[in-house]
C-alpha cells in the first residue's frame, strides 16, 4: 500500500460545506473535482504550450475507500504510473492524515487540436516519469 511519502507531487485541499451530500459526508462526485484540481497543478510544471498541443482525459477509474467528513484537510499525491506511445496514466491518491481515502487512475492522451489527432507522448512527460 502506498503512503504519502511515495509521491513527489502533493497538492493540498480543504473540504467545503458545499461538498456535503444528504448523508452529511463528502459526496463521491466531489472527489473527481479534487483530483482535477490537483491534476491541473501537476500539468503546470511541464510548461506545455496548449495552443497547439494539449492533454485530454480519456478515462478515469475511481475507488472509494473511506467516507469523508467535513471539515477535512486533505492531500492528493500524484505520479505518472504508466507511459504509452501517445498516452499515460496518473495515479492519484487522496490522503487524510496519511490514510488513503480514495484512489484514481486517469488516462491522459496527448492531442493536437489544430490537426485534431493524437500525437506522440511529449518529451516533458517522458522526462518526468522517473521523478
JOLIN-V279410 format. One record per residue. RES is the residue in one letter. SS is DSSP state (hx for helix, st for strand, lp for the rest). PHI is phi as a letter, one per 20 degrees, with the letter a starting at -180 (none if undefined). Layout:
RES SS PHI
RES SS PHI
//
This chain:
X lp none
X lp f
X lp d
X hx g
X hx f
X hx f
X lp d
X lp f
X st d
X st c
X st c
X st e
X st b
X st d
X lp f
X lp c
X hx g
X hx f
X hx f
X st f
X lp d
X lp f
X lp e
X lp m
X lp c
X st f
X lp f
X hx g
X hx f
X hx f
X hx g
X hx f
X hx f
X hx f
X hx f
X hx f
X hx g
X hx f
X hx f
X hx g
X hx f
X hx g
X hx f
X hx g
X lp f
X lp e
X lp l
X lp f
X lp f
X lp e
X lp f
X lp d
X st c
X st b
X st c
X st c
X st f
X st d
X st a
X st c
X st d
X st c
X st d
X st e
X lp d
X lp b
X lp f
X lp d
X lp d
X lp d
X lp e
X lp b
X st e
X st c
X st c
X st e
X st e
X st c
X st b
X st f
X st d
X st b
X st d
X lp d
X lp e
X lp c
X st b
X st b
X st d
X st d
X st e
X st c
X st c
X st e
X st d
X st c
X lp l
X lp m
X st d
X st f
X st d
X st b
X st c
X st b
X st c
X st d
X st e
X st d
X st d
X st f
X st b
X st d
X lp f
X lp f
X lp e
X lp l
X st b
X st f
X lp c
X lp g
X lp g
X lp f
X hx g
X hx g
X hx f
X hx g
X hx f
X hx e
X lp g
X lp e
X lp f
//
